[in-house]
Amino acid sequence: MMERLTLYLLMFLLLFTGCEPKEDIAEPELVVEGWITSGGHPLVMLHKSISFNESFESVASLIEDKLVPFGKVTIDDGTQKVILTGRLDTNYIPPYRYSSVEIIGEEGKTYSLTAEYENIILTATTTIPPRAYFDSIQIEQKGENTDAMEMRAFISDAAHSPKYYVLFYRALGTIQYYNTFLGVFDNSGAKEGILSIPIYYSVASGTIGQDKPVLFFKKGMDLEFMLTRVDKASYDFWKTFSAISVSSGSAFLPIHGKIISNVSGGKGYWCGYGSSSYIVKLRNDTTLIFDNDNTKTDKYTSLSTKIPQKEQVQSEG
């Protein structure tokens, strides 16, 4: 699992360079990867970009060379400015992150980030929109002779104004989230106030170490989905990142295209997520129906990551 996470984040590093191979190795740029969820604390990672033709002896040596452990990261939420604390965290690659319990993400608030390292200053701003919710998820096994499970989610959205979504998942009990394949979407496809969204396995996580792409989740998987609403700048980042990562096919081939970033002075992203989290255990054909009455606080529990989570629902029939 750790090897797969390493390759996945290396793809981030390579994509951020956004260039064709050149004879001269470009001067590395500072890259920020950061987010804040509704009800959660900010989490930020800093590292240097990688040129396509840059060589390295091992993944460990690459991480050591590109890691930025002594930067300064400040978050301004409009009422206070907080300098984040950096510490080692082997749950992430690179294994160093900046965070603070002094800031908790709130819907409707805007958060400005400033990252400083060796006379380089990066800035970015993001807003946490109101949270998104699933109304239901349909789960159906694709056939008797397969363990592939087809999933489709339904979201109420009257589409009176543009809304933007990103759907993430992770194996239950793990740390790293992946964006699902085709999981970056807006509400332009809503019909009669309902968005119908297929849920596919992540291309990035599903193809590494396998002979062919995996499109469907498998029966027996225990999963946690995080449905998020994002602002337009975050949507543009995830939309272009997803499109380029899929079309490029490999983290180690030339990257064609440019990722739209909301970071000034460097590369990367700083995203606010209005998020709701759901646990789904794939067992049998079923439809999961969720009660999204926010006044029923007993429907929510607290995860270690401080992400609001709906009551655990299992598809065990």
VEXDODREN-961626 format. One record per residue (C-alpha): x, y, z; residue number from 1. Coordinates in nm, 2 decimals, padded with zeros to 4 digits. Layout:
BEGIN
u: X v: Y w: Z nr: NUM
...
***
This chain:
BEGIN
u: 00.00 v: 00.00 w: 00.00 nr: 1
u: 00.28 v: 00.24 w: 00.09 nr: 2
u: 00.44 v: 00.18 w: -00.25 nr: 3
u: 00.12 v: 00.27 w: -00.43 nr: 4
u: 00.08 v: 00.59 w: -00.23 nr: 5
u: 00.43 v: 00.69 w: -00.32 nr: 6
u: 00.37 v: 00.64 w: -00.69 nr: 7
u: 00.04 v: 00.82 w: -00.67 nr: 8
u: 00.20 v: 01.13 w: -00.51 nr: 9
u: 00.49 v: 01.11 w: -00.75 nr: 10
u: 00.24 v: 01.15 w: -01.03 nr: 11
u: 00.13 v: 01.47 w: -00.85 nr: 12
u: 00.49 v: 01.59 w: -00.86 nr: 13
u: 00.54 v: 01.51 w: -01.22 nr: 14
u: 00.21 v: 01.65 w: -01.33 nr: 15
u: 00.28 v: 01.98 w: -01.16 nr: 16
u: 00.58 v: 02.03 w: -01.39 nr: 17
u: 00.35 v: 02.03 w: -01.68 nr: 18
u: 00.62 v: 02.03 w: -01.94 nr: 19
u: 00.77 v: 01.84 w: -02.23 nr: 20
u: 01.12 v: 01.68 w: -02.19 nr: 21
u: 01.40 v: 01.93 w: -02.23 nr: 22
u: 01.77 v: 01.91 w: -02.25 nr: 23
u: 01.82 v: 02.14 w: -01.96 nr: 24
u: 01.67 v: 02.05 w: -01.62 nr: 25
u: 01.44 v: 02.33 w: -01.52 nr: 26
u: 01.49 v: 02.50 w: -01.19 nr: 27
u: 01.26 v: 02.33 w: -00.93 nr: 28
u: 00.95 v: 02.53 w: -00.82 nr: 29
u: 00.79 v: 02.52 w: -00.48 nr: 30
u: 00.47 v: 02.30 w: -00.48 nr: 31
u: 00.20 v: 02.32 w: -00.22 nr: 32
u: -00.07 v: 02.05 w: -00.16 nr: 33
u: -00.32 v: 02.16 w: 00.09 nr: 34
u: -00.69 v: 02.14 w: 00.19 nr: 35
u: -00.93 v: 02.21 w: 00.47 nr: 36
u: -01.26 v: 02.04 w: 00.52 nr: 37
u: -01.58 v: 02.15 w: 00.69 nr: 38
u: -01.53 v: 02.06 w: 01.06 nr: 39
u: -01.16 v: 01.97 w: 00.99 nr: 40
u: -00.82 v: 02.13 w: 01.04 nr: 41
u: -00.60 v: 02.25 w: 00.76 nr: 42
u: -00.34 v: 02.01 w: 00.62 nr: 43
u: -00.06 v: 02.13 w: 00.40 nr: 44
u: 00.24 v: 01.96 w: 00.24 nr: 45
u: 00.53 v: 02.14 w: 00.07 nr: 46
u: 00.79 v: 02.00 w: -00.17 nr: 47
u: 00.99 v: 02.09 w: -00.48 nr: 48
u: 00.87 v: 02.01 w: -00.83 nr: 49
u: 01.04 v: 01.74 w: -01.05 nr: 50
u: 01.15 v: 01.80 w: -01.40 nr: 51
u: 01.06 v: 01.52 w: -01.65 nr: 52
u: 01.42 v: 01.44 w: -01.73 nr: 53
u: 01.55 v: 01.46 w: -01.38 nr: 54
u: 01.72 v: 01.14 w: -01.25 nr: 55
u: 01.73 v: 01.00 w: -00.90 nr: 56
u: 01.87 v: 00.68 w: -00.75 nr: 57
u: 01.57 v: 00.58 w: -00.55 nr: 58
u: 01.23 v: 00.70 w: -00.43 nr: 59
u: 01.38 v: 00.76 w: -00.09 nr: 60
u: 01.66 v: 00.98 w: -00.23 nr: 61
u: 01.40 v: 01.17 w: -00.44 nr: 62
u: 01.18 v: 01.23 w: -00.13 nr: 63
u: 01.48 v: 01.35 w: 00.07 nr: 64
u: 01.58 v: 01.59 w: -00.21 nr: 65
u: 01.23 v: 01.73 w: -00.27 nr: 66
u: 01.09 v: 01.74 w: 00.08 nr: 67
u: 01.05 v: 02.09 w: 00.23 nr: 68
u: 01.04 v: 02.04 w: 00.61 nr: 69
u: 01.14 v: 02.39 w: 00.73 nr: 70
u: 00.89 v: 02.61 w: 00.54 nr: 71
u: 00.65 v: 02.86 w: 00.70 nr: 72
u: 00.28 v: 02.81 w: 00.63 nr: 73
u: 00.02 v: 03.07 w: 00.75 nr: 74
u: -00.36 v: 03.05 w: 00.72 nr: 75
u: -00.58 v: 03.35 w: 00.75 nr: 76
u: -00.95 v: 03.28 w: 00.81 nr: 77
u: -01.05 v: 03.65 w: 00.82 nr: 78
u: -01.05 v: 03.67 w: 01.20 nr: 79
u: -00.71 v: 03.53 w: 01.28 nr: 80
u: -00.37 v: 03.44 w: 01.12 nr: 81
u: -00.22 v: 03.11 w: 01.24 nr: 82
u: 00.12 v: 02.97 w: 01.16 nr: 83
u: 00.09 v: 02.60 w: 01.10 nr: 84
u: 00.31 v: 02.35 w: 01.29 nr: 85
u: 00.52 v: 02.11 w: 01.08 nr: 86
u: 00.59 v: 01.75 w: 01.19 nr: 87
u: 00.68 v: 01.41 w: 01.05 nr: 88
u: 00.38 v: 01.20 w: 00.94 nr: 89
u: 00.45 v: 00.87 w: 00.77 nr: 90
u: 00.09 v: 00.84 w: 00.66 nr: 91
u: 00.18 v: 01.08 w: 00.38 nr: 92
u: 00.44 v: 01.08 w: 00.11 nr: 93
u: 00.64 v: 01.31 w: 00.14 nr: 94
u: 00.62 v: 01.22 w: 00.51 nr: 95
u: 00.59 v: 01.58 w: 00.65 nr: 96
u: 00.29 v: 01.80 w: 00.69 nr: 97
u: 00.19 v: 02.13 w: 00.84 nr: 98
u: -00.14 v: 02.17 w: 01.04 nr: 99
u: -00.30 v: 02.35 w: 01.34 nr: 100
u: -00.59 v: 02.27 w: 01.57 nr: 101
u: -00.65 v: 02.64 w: 01.61 nr: 102
u: -00.83 v: 02.66 w: 01.28 nr: 103
u: -01.15 v: 02.45 w: 01.21 nr: 104
u: -01.31 v: 02.46 w: 00.87 nr: 105
u: -01.65 v: 02.64 w: 00.85 nr: 106
u: -01.89 v: 02.64 w: 00.56 nr: 107
u: -01.90 v: 02.97 w: 00.39 nr: 108
u: -01.57 v: 03.09 w: 00.52 nr: 109
u: -01.27 v: 03.19 w: 00.30 nr: 110
u: -00.92 v: 03.07 w: 00.39 nr: 111
u: -00.60 v: 03.24 w: 00.26 nr: 112
u: -00.28 v: 03.04 w: 00.26 nr: 113
u: 00.08 v: 03.18 w: 00.25 nr: 114
u: 00.37 v: 02.94 w: 00.22 nr: 115
u: 00.73 v: 03.07 w: 00.25 nr: 116
u: 01.06 v: 02.89 w: 00.18 nr: 117
u: 01.40 v: 03.02 w: 00.08 nr: 118
u: 01.27 v: 03.36 w: -00.03 nr: 119
u: 00.99 v: 03.20 w: -00.23 nr: 120
u: 00.63 v: 03.30 w: -00.14 nr: 121
u: 00.32 v: 03.11 w: -00.25 nr: 122
u: -00.03 v: 03.24 w: -00.20 nr: 123
u: -00.37 v: 03.09 w: -00.25 nr: 124
u: -00.73 v: 03.14 w: -00.14 nr: 125
u: -01.02 v: 02.90 w: -00.11 nr: 126
u: -01.37 v: 02.89 w: 00.02 nr: 127
u: -01.56 v: 02.61 w: 00.19 nr: 128
u: -01.91 v: 02.58 w: 00.02 nr: 129
u: -02.21 v: 02.43 w: 00.20 nr: 130
u: -02.18 v: 02.05 w: 00.24 nr: 131
u: -02.30 v: 01.81 w: -00.02 nr: 132
u: -02.50 v: 01.50 w: 00.06 nr: 133
u: -02.60 v: 01.17 w: -00.10 nr: 134
u: -02.97 v: 01.10 w: -00.11 nr: 135
u: -02.90 v: 00.73 w: -00.20 nr: 136
u: -02.65 v: 00.49 w: -00.36 nr: 137
u: -02.75 v: 00.20 w: -00.58 nr: 138
u: -02.52 v: -00.10 w: -00.56 nr: 139
u: -02.55 v: -00.39 w: -00.81 nr: 140
u: -02.32 v: -00.69 w: -00.89 nr: 141
u: -02.25 v: -00.68 w: -01.26 nr: 142
u: -02.29 v: -01.06 w: -01.31 nr: 143
u: -02.28 v: -01.40 w: -01.14 nr: 144
u: -01.93 v: -01.47 w: -01.26 nr: 145
u: -01.77 v: -01.15 w: -01.15 nr: 146
u: -01.71 v: -00.97 w: -00.82 nr: 147
u: -01.74 v: -00.62 w: -00.98 nr: 148
u: -02.00 v: -00.40 w: -00.81 nr: 149
u: -02.16 v: -00.12 w: -01.01 nr: 150
u: -02.25 v: 00.18 w: -00.81 nr: 151
u: -02.45 v: 00.49 w: -00.88 nr: 152
u: -02.52 v: 00.79 w: -00.64 nr: 153
u: -02.80 v: 01.04 w: -00.64 nr: 154
u: -02.78 v: 01.39 w: -00.52 nr: 155
u: -03.05 v: 01.65 w: -00.48 nr: 156
u: -02.96 v: 01.97 w: -00.67 nr: 157
u: -03.21 v: 02.21 w: -00.81 nr: 158
u: -02.94 v: 02.36 w: -01.03 nr: 159
u: -03.06 v: 02.72 w: -00.98 nr: 160
u: -02.69 v: 02.82 w: -00.96 nr: 161
u: -02.36 v: 02.64 w: -01.05 nr: 162
u: -02.23 v: 02.39 w: -00.80 nr: 163
u: -01.91 v: 02.19 w: -00.82 nr: 164
u: -01.83 v: 01.85 w: -00.67 nr: 165
u: -01.54 v: 01.62 w: -00.62 nr: 166
u: -01.59 v: 01.26 w: -00.49 nr: 167
u: -01.31 v: 01.08 w: -00.30 nr: 168
u: -01.28 v: 00.74 w: -00.15 nr: 169
u: -01.04 v: 00.54 w: 00.06 nr: 170
u: -01.03 v: 00.18 w: 00.19 nr: 171
u: -01.19 v: 00.19 w: 00.54 nr: 172
u: -00.93 v: 00.23 w: 00.81 nr: 173
u: -00.67 v: 00.39 w: 00.58 nr: 174
u: -00.55 v: 00.75 w: 00.55 nr: 175
u: -00.50 v: 00.83 w: 00.18 nr: 176
u: -00.80 v: 00.95 w: -00.02 nr: 177
u: -00.83 v: 00.90 w: -00.40 nr: 178
u: -01.06 v: 01.09 w: -00.63 nr: 179
u: -01.29 v: 00.85 w: -00.81 nr: 180
u: -01.27 v: 00.81 w: -01.19 nr: 181
u: -01.50 v: 01.08 w: -01.34 nr: 182
u: -01.56 v: 01.20 w: -00.99 nr: 183
u: -01.52 v: 01.57 w: -01.07 nr: 184
u: -01.85 v: 01.71 w: -01.19 nr: 185
u: -02.09 v: 02.00 w: -01.17 nr: 186
u: -02.46 v: 02.02 w: -01.15 nr: 187
u: -02.53 v: 02.10 w: -01.52 nr: 188
u: -02.65 v: 01.75 w: -01.57 nr: 189
u: -02.92 v: 01.76 w: -01.30 nr: 190
u: -03.26 v: 01.65 w: -01.42 nr: 191
u: -03.57 v: 01.73 w: -01.22 nr: 192
u: -03.36 v: 01.84 w: -00.93 nr: 193
u: -03.15 v: 01.52 w: -00.92 nr: 194
u: -02.79 v: 01.45 w: -01.01 nr: 195
u: -02.72 v: 01.09 w: -01.11 nr: 196
u: -02.35 v: 01.00 w: -01.08 nr: 197
u: -02.17 v: 00.67 w: -01.15 nr: 198
u: -01.90 v: 00.58 w: -00.89 nr: 199
u: -01.59 v: 00.43 w: -01.05 nr: 200
u: -01.26 v: 00.31 w: -00.91 nr: 201
u: -00.98 v: 00.56 w: -00.93 nr: 202
u: -00.77 v: 00.51 w: -01.24 nr: 203
u: -00.46 v: 00.63 w: -01.05 nr: 204
u: -00.49 v: 00.38 w: -00.77 nr: 205
u: -00.64 v: 00.10 w: -00.98 nr: 206
u: -00.39 v: 00.06 w: -01.26 nr: 207
u: -00.06 v: 00.07 w: -01.07 nr: 208
u: 00.08 v: -00.28 w: -01.04 nr: 209
u: -00.20 v: -00.43 w: -01.25 nr: 210
u: -00.22 v: -00.56 w: -01.61 nr: 211
u: -00.53 v: -00.35 w: -01.70 nr: 212
u: -00.73 v: -00.06 w: -01.56 nr: 213
u: -00.99 v: -00.14 w: -01.30 nr: 214
u: -01.32 v: 00.04 w: -01.33 nr: 215
u: -01.54 v: -00.11 w: -01.07 nr: 216
u: -01.51 v: -00.17 w: -00.70 nr: 217
u: -01.52 v: -00.53 w: -00.59 nr: 218
u: -01.76 v: -00.72 w: -00.37 nr: 219
u: -01.63 v: -00.75 w: -00.01 nr: 220
u: -01.46 v: -00.41 w: -00.01 nr: 221
u: -01.51 v: -00.18 w: 00.29 nr: 222
u: -01.50 v: 00.18 w: 00.17 nr: 223
u: -01.54 v: 00.53 w: 00.29 nr: 224
u: -01.66 v: 00.79 w: 00.04 nr: 225
u: -01.62 v: 01.16 w: 00.09 nr: 226
u: -01.86 v: 01.37 w: -00.12 nr: 227
u: -01.74 v: 01.73 w: -00.13 nr: 228
u: -01.86 v: 02.06 w: -00.27 nr: 229
u: -01.58 v: 02.29 w: -00.39 nr: 230
u: -01.55 v: 02.64 w: -00.52 nr: 231
u: -01.48 v: 02.71 w: -00.89 nr: 232
u: -01.11 v: 02.74 w: -00.86 nr: 233
u: -01.08 v: 02.40 w: -00.68 nr: 234
u: -01.31 v: 02.25 w: -00.94 nr: 235
u: -01.09 v: 02.37 w: -01.22 nr: 236
u: -00.78 v: 02.22 w: -01.06 nr: 237
u: -00.93 v: 01.88 w: -01.01 nr: 238
u: -01.10 v: 01.88 w: -01.35 nr: 239
u: -00.78 v: 01.95 w: -01.54 nr: 240
u: -00.57 v: 01.73 w: -01.31 nr: 241
u: -00.81 v: 01.43 w: -01.36 nr: 242
u: -00.83 v: 01.48 w: -01.73 nr: 243
u: -00.45 v: 01.50 w: -01.78 nr: 244
u: -00.37 v: 01.21 w: -01.54 nr: 245
u: -00.61 v: 00.99 w: -01.73 nr: 246
u: -00.51 v: 01.09 w: -02.08 nr: 247
u: -00.14 v: 01.06 w: -02.00 nr: 248
u: -00.19 v: 00.70 w: -01.89 nr: 249
u: 00.13 v: 00.69 w: -01.68 nr: 250
u: 00.30 v: 00.90 w: -01.43 nr: 251
u: 00.63 v: 00.84 w: -01.61 nr: 252
u: 00.53 v: 00.95 w: -01.96 nr: 253
u: 00.53 v: 01.30 w: -02.10 nr: 254
u: 00.25 v: 01.51 w: -01.96 nr: 255
u: 00.04 v: 01.70 w: -02.23 nr: 256
u: -00.16 v: 01.99 w: -02.11 nr: 257
u: -00.17 v: 02.24 w: -01.83 nr: 258
u: -00.32 v: 02.20 w: -01.48 nr: 259
u: -00.52 v: 02.50 w: -01.37 nr: 260
u: -00.39 v: 02.59 w: -01.03 nr: 261
u: -00.52 v: 02.84 w: -00.77 nr: 262
u: -00.17 v: 02.89 w: -00.63 nr: 263
u: 00.03 v: 03.21 w: -00.71 nr: 264
u: 00.41 v: 03.20 w: -00.71 nr: 265
u: 00.44 v: 02.83 w: -00.75 nr: 266
u: 00.25 v: 02.51 w: -00.83 nr: 267
u: -00.01 v: 02.30 w: -00.65 nr: 268
u: -00.35 v: 02.35 w: -00.50 nr: 269
u: -00.53 v: 02.48 w: -00.19 nr: 270
u: -00.88 v: 02.35 w: -00.17 nr: 271
u: -01.17 v: 02.39 w: 00.07 nr: 272
u: -01.42 v: 02.10 w: 00.09 nr: 273
u: -01.78 v: 02.11 w: 00.21 nr: 274
u: -01.78 v: 01.74 w: 00.29 nr: 275
u: -01.99 v: 01.45 w: 00.41 nr: 276
u: -01.85 v: 01.11 w: 00.46 nr: 277
u: -02.02 v: 00.77 w: 00.41 nr: 278
u: -01.91 v: 00.42 w: 00.50 nr: 279
u: -02.02 v: 00.15 w: 00.25 nr: 280
u: -01.96 v: -00.22 w: 00.28 nr: 281
u: -02.00 v: -00.39 w: -00.06 nr: 282
u: -02.18 v: -00.72 w: 00.00 nr: 283
u: -02.51 v: -00.76 w: -00.19 nr: 284
u: -02.73 v: -00.57 w: -00.44 nr: 285
u: -02.90 v: -00.30 w: -00.25 nr: 286
u: -03.00 v: 00.07 w: -00.24 nr: 287
u: -02.87 v: 00.27 w: 00.05 nr: 288
u: -03.10 v: 00.56 w: 00.15 nr: 289
u: -02.96 v: 00.84 w: 00.37 nr: 290
u: -03.14 v: 01.07 w: 00.61 nr: 291
u: -02.98 v: 01.41 w: 00.55 nr: 292
u: -03.17 v: 01.61 w: 00.82 nr: 293
u: -02.89 v: 01.82 w: 00.97 nr: 294
u: -03.09 v: 01.87 w: 01.29 nr: 295
u: -03.05 v: 01.50 w: 01.38 nr: 296
u: -02.70 v: 01.53 w: 01.53 nr: 297
u: -02.71 v: 01.16 w: 01.63 nr: 298
u: -02.67 v: 01.07 w: 01.27 nr: 299
u: -02.31 v: 01.20 w: 01.28 nr: 300
u: -02.00 v: 01.05 w: 01.44 nr: 301
u: -01.65 v: 01.19 w: 01.46 nr: 302
u: -01.36 v: 01.04 w: 01.27 nr: 303
u: -01.00 v: 01.07 w: 01.37 nr: 304
u: -00.95 v: 01.30 w: 01.07 nr: 305
u: -01.23 v: 01.52 w: 01.20 nr: 306
u: -01.44 v: 01.48 w: 00.88 nr: 307
u: -01.82 v: 01.49 w: 00.95 nr: 308
u: -01.95 v: 01.14 w: 00.88 nr: 309
u: -02.29 v: 01.00 w: 00.83 nr: 310
u: -02.42 v: 00.71 w: 01.03 nr: 311
u: -02.25 v: 00.38 w: 00.92 nr: 312
u: -02.47 v: 00.20 w: 00.66 nr: 313
u: -02.38 v: -00.14 w: 00.53 nr: 314
u: -02.49 v: -00.31 w: 00.21 nr: 315
u: -02.52 v: -00.65 w: 00.37 nr: 316
u: -02.89 v: -00.70 w: 00.28 nr: 317
***
